[in-house]
Amino acid sequence: MHSGCLPPSLPSSTVRTQISSISSSIMASGMISFCYALFCFHLTLSVEIYLK
């Protein structure tokens, strides 16, 4: 995998595969951050309930 602009000589199927892999990795990182935010929210809620 090389970074930078894609050369126009590449077939569209390769570009489509690369785009789908990039979008899937973005979705995976988004799910991880969402779970982490949910965990932090649950932790804060538990601490607030415990302190009351």
C-alpha positions in Angstrom: 0.0 0.0 0.0 1.5 3.3 -1.1 0.3 6.7 0.1 -0.4 9.6 -2.3 -2.6 10.0 -5.3 -3.7 7.0 -7.4 -2.3 6.9 -10.9 -5.1 7.1 -13.6 -3.8 3.9 -15.2 -5.3 1.8 -12.4 -8.5 -0.1 -13.3 -11.7 1.1 -11.5 -12.0 -2.3 -9.7 -8.8 -1.7 -7.8 -9.9 1.8 -6.8 -13.3 0.4 -5.7 -11.6 -2.2 -3.6 -9.3 0.3 -2.0 -12.3 2.7 -1.2 -14.3 -0.1 0.3 -11.4 -1.2 2.5 -10.8 2.4 3.6 -14.5 2.9 4.4 -14.6 -0.4 6.4 -11.6 0.6 8.4 -13.2 4.0 9.1 -16.4 2.2 10.2 -14.4 -0.1 12.5 -12.6 2.8 14.2 -15.9 4.6 14.6 -17.4 1.6 16.3 -14.4 1.3 18.6 -14.6 5.0 19.6 -18.4 4.7 20.0 -18.0 1.8 22.4 -15.3 3.7 24.3 -17.5 6.7 24.7 -20.4 4.5 25.9 -18.0 2.9 28.4 -16.8 6.3 29.7 -20.4 7.5 30.0 -21.4 4.4 31.9 -18.4 4.8 34.2 -19.2 8.4 34.9 -22.9 7.6 35.6 -21.8 4.8 38.0 -19.5 7.2 39.9 -22.2 9.8 40.1 -24.7 7.3 41.5 -22.1 6.0 43.9 -21.3 9.5 45.2 -24.9 10.4 45.8 
